[in-house]
Amino acid sequence: MPADPFVSEQDNVTWINHHENVQVPITKRLTVQNEAPSQPTMAGMRATAARIQHIISRALAAGVRLRACGSRWSFSDIPVVQQGWILETSQIDWRFNVSFNDLDASYAGTAEELFLVQTGAKISRINESLETPQRKRALRTSGASNGQTIGGSLGTGIHGSAIDVGGIESQVAGVQLLTATQNLWIERASAPTLNAAFAAKLGATLVRDDAQFEAAIVSLGALGIVHSVLLKTTGRYLLNSSLSHIPFGQIATAMNTLNFAGSGIPDTTRRPYFFQTIIDPRRFDIVYTTVRYKEVCPPNYVPDYNQVSGSEPGTDVPRMVATAIQTIPGVRDLIVSTLMSIELRVRADTPADFTTPGMQYTFTSAREGIASCGFAVPIAQVTRALDIARIAFASHKSAPVVFTCRYVQKSPGILSFTRFDPTCVFDIDGVDTDATHKLIKLVAQRFDEAGMPYAMHWGKTNHLTKARVRAAFGGAVDRWNATRQLILTDAAERDMFSSPFLDGLGLNA
Ligand SMILES: Cc1cc2nc3c(=O)[nH]c(=O)nc-3n(C[C@H](O)[C@H](O)[C@H](O)COP(=O)(O)OP(=O)(O)OC[C@H]3O[C@@H](n4cnc5c(N)ncnc54)[C@H](O)[C@@H]3O)c2cc1C
């Protein structure tokens, strides 16, 4: 059979992630493209789906493991399997409006709020499509940077930090999943959104099932290939951001409750949209606190995505550490405290500085040498978790890291790691040194010993074990496995989409 001009293939290569901390030998790297990249059509969607299904069948016949990847932004090796095949989906990024005729008769919302995006669409592109003066829509939440694909973001269930919204998966209303023999459009039975005729346009069969939906919105790449995602957007808004230095004793209650009275944030008369605290583990007295409030977006506002060259200070901590690596390579281990006081200076937006989320959360260049992990803990446990981490840090004082807390609501995926109601995501971000890794490992161990409820970000450095996943997710592990067997009825196909990592965690039962 002649080679497919829309699938490029390389054999026996090393797969490398964005930050170059994961390098794995694989036997085949496939990159799929749409036939006419600049002309999105439903016929084109069906053609690409068929192309992906052909790749799945080939991998199945070859008896190799097949894993999808997006932008390769995960710090962990979750997308890849040694000696397996990898399917890169980052170049298929069409976006479609939905019309009134596509809606299920019972859907109470509007067609305008819905947006269908192909799996490789980057968060940046989605923002640019939504935030126009014509469309006036926005994502409810997104991560600190915007280079992830939507498929990859759902792959690990990335958290935003909109304090009254869940992880990115909480704004999804439908997912298209491809297996060797099935093209499925999956929605909640409890929230029908699009009709069977729309699914048919994608070449898909409509499935309405809450469990399958809740499995598919955080799939770890283990349910098949995600081909498209239906987002339920909100009206566009601007963000008004400020950074304050607040004594730990003053902000601690807010960190444990999200109740901001007396916390020292700039305006306690209204609920922040975003709340993030950064702590230097060498000195716990000052908390670098970023707060963002939603502001009205004028109807004719035209976002200027070139206006902001990088994330605002304090938004993207890995980027801040990357700056350290780039600028002062000789003294990496010594500079974190100094850098924090320079980067995280007190500041406040004026109305002229307000930006859309797409302008606020921008791209981060790859930097080798960064480590990042994320522990999800119930918010009432935040200061206790920080105290455990502070004591662990005393054993690894040379670790060039900072502690960051961001807050999200409980997320709806069976395997959403932001599973507490609400959740604080406590990150340890820093330079990739032995001490950093030892610290992350020790904190997990101390959490275990203390009986701290916690889950870990699937796409960041983690030390997950079967016991830890069971402790974090309980019966959700069994629900995941049972639901996965409904979607992937063939055991060989389940194995193909799994990995030694997932096998070891009991997520391929
Ligand atoms: C600079 C930077 C900032 C970050 N900020 C945040 C943050 O604020 N919040 C946060 O939670 N995380 C953050 N992360 C982590 C990162 O966003 C996640 O790991 C995310 O999952 C990466 O998306 P990706 O498109 O690169 O996917 P990849 O890393 O390539 O893949 C992630 C997972 O998705 C699966 N997958 C990808 N595409 C498909 C597909 N088409 N079908 C099925 N499965 C698929 C993969 O198999 C894998 O399991 C950050 C990372 C970086 C580098």
PDBQT file of the ligand as one rigid body, heavy atoms in Angstrom, charges set to zero:
ROOT
HETATM    1  C1  LIG A 601       5.239  25.679  30.708  1.00  0.00    +0.000 C 
HETATM    2  C2  LIG A 601       4.235  24.722  31.230  1.00  0.00    +0.000 A 
HETATM    3  C3  LIG A 601       3.185  25.194  31.995  1.00  0.00    +0.000 A 
HETATM    4  C4  LIG A 601       2.250  24.308  32.491  1.00  0.00    +0.000 A 
HETATM    5  N1  LIG A 601       1.218  24.802  33.229  1.00  0.00    +0.000 NA
HETATM    6  C5  LIG A 601       0.281  23.962  33.712  1.00  0.00    +0.000 A 
HETATM    7  C6  LIG A 601      -0.815  24.461  34.474  1.00  0.00    +0.000 A 
HETATM    8  O1  LIG A 601      -0.943  25.646  34.714  1.00  0.00    +0.000 OA
HETATM    9  N2  LIG A 601      -1.726  23.564  34.920  1.00  0.00    +0.000 N 
HETATM   10  C7  LIG A 601      -1.608  22.236  34.682  1.00  0.00    +0.000 A 
HETATM   11  O2  LIG A 601      -2.451  21.463  35.133  1.00  0.00    +0.000 OA
HETATM   12  N3  LIG A 601      -0.601  21.725  33.942  1.00  0.00    +0.000 NA
HETATM   13  C8  LIG A 601       0.347  22.557  33.467  1.00  0.00    +0.000 A 
HETATM   14  N4  LIG A 601       1.387  22.051  32.741  1.00  0.00    +0.000 N 
HETATM   15  C9  LIG A 601       1.402  20.619  32.403  1.00  0.00    +0.000 C 
HETATM   16  C10 LIG A 601       0.786  20.373  30.991  1.00  0.00    +0.000 C 
HETATM   17  O3  LIG A 601      -0.110  21.365  30.659  1.00  0.00    +0.000 OA
HETATM   18  C11 LIG A 601       0.044  19.033  30.934  1.00  0.00    +0.000 C 
HETATM   19  O4  LIG A 601       0.930  18.006  31.209  1.00  0.00    +0.000 OA
HETATM   20  C12 LIG A 601      -0.720  18.804  29.610  1.00  0.00    +0.000 C 
HETATM   21  O5  LIG A 601      -1.339  17.549  29.701  1.00  0.00    +0.000 OA
HETATM   22  C13 LIG A 601       0.162  18.849  28.383  1.00  0.00    +0.000 C 
HETATM   23  O6  LIG A 601      -0.622  18.880  27.196  1.00  0.00    +0.000 OA
HETATM   24  P1  LIG A 601       0.000  18.445  25.804  1.00  0.00    +0.000 P 
HETATM   25  O7  LIG A 601      -0.881  18.877  24.696  1.00  0.00    +0.000 OA
HETATM   26  O8  LIG A 601       1.407  18.860  25.723  1.00  0.00    +0.000 OA
HETATM   27  O9  LIG A 601      -0.090  16.848  25.909  1.00  0.00    +0.000 OA
HETATM   28  P2  LIG A 601       1.047  15.745  26.056  1.00  0.00    +0.000 P 
HETATM   29  O10 LIG A 601       1.940  16.105  27.177  1.00  0.00    +0.000 OA
HETATM   30  O11 LIG A 601       1.661  15.492  24.742  1.00  0.00    +0.000 OA
HETATM   31  O12 LIG A 601       0.146  14.491  26.492  1.00  0.00    +0.000 OA
HETATM   32  C14 LIG A 601      -0.523  14.482  27.743  1.00  0.00    +0.000 C 
HETATM   33  C15 LIG A 601      -1.460  13.276  27.835  1.00  0.00    +0.000 C 
HETATM   34  O13 LIG A 601      -2.521  13.422  26.911  1.00  0.00    +0.000 OA
HETATM   35  C16 LIG A 601      -2.612  12.279  26.061  1.00  0.00    +0.000 C 
HETATM   36  N5  LIG A 601      -3.007  12.735  24.725  1.00  0.00    +0.000 N 
HETATM   37  C17 LIG A 601      -2.482  13.754  24.017  1.00  0.00    +0.000 A 
HETATM   38  N6  LIG A 601      -3.134  13.870  22.835  1.00  0.00    +0.000 NA
HETATM   39  C18 LIG A 601      -4.070  12.897  22.810  1.00  0.00    +0.000 A 
HETATM   40  C19 LIG A 601      -5.044  12.481  21.863  1.00  0.00    +0.000 A 
HETATM   41  N7  LIG A 601      -5.192  13.078  20.685  1.00  0.00    +0.000 N 
HETATM   42  N8  LIG A 601      -5.832  11.420  22.179  1.00  0.00    +0.000 NA
HETATM   43  C20 LIG A 601      -5.695  10.767  23.351  1.00  0.00    +0.000 A 
HETATM   44  N9  LIG A 601      -4.795  11.127  24.288  1.00  0.00    +0.000 NA
HETATM   45  C21 LIG A 601      -3.999  12.173  24.022  1.00  0.00    +0.000 A 
HETATM   46  C22 LIG A 601      -1.218  11.665  26.097  1.00  0.00    +0.000 C 
HETATM   47  O14 LIG A 601      -1.239  10.278  25.792  1.00  0.00    +0.000 OA
HETATM   48  C23 LIG A 601      -0.808  11.937  27.533  1.00  0.00    +0.000 C 
HETATM   49  O15 LIG A 601      -1.329  10.936  28.375  1.00  0.00    +0.000 OA
HETATM   50  C24 LIG A 601       2.352  22.908  32.219  1.00  0.00    +0.000 A 
HETATM   51  C25 LIG A 601       3.406  22.432  31.439  1.00  0.00    +0.000 A 
HETATM   52  C26 LIG A 601       4.344  23.327  30.941  1.00  0.00    +0.000 A 
HETATM   53  C27 LIG A 601       5.456  22.798  30.087  1.00  0.00    +0.000 C 
ENDROOT
TORSDOF 0
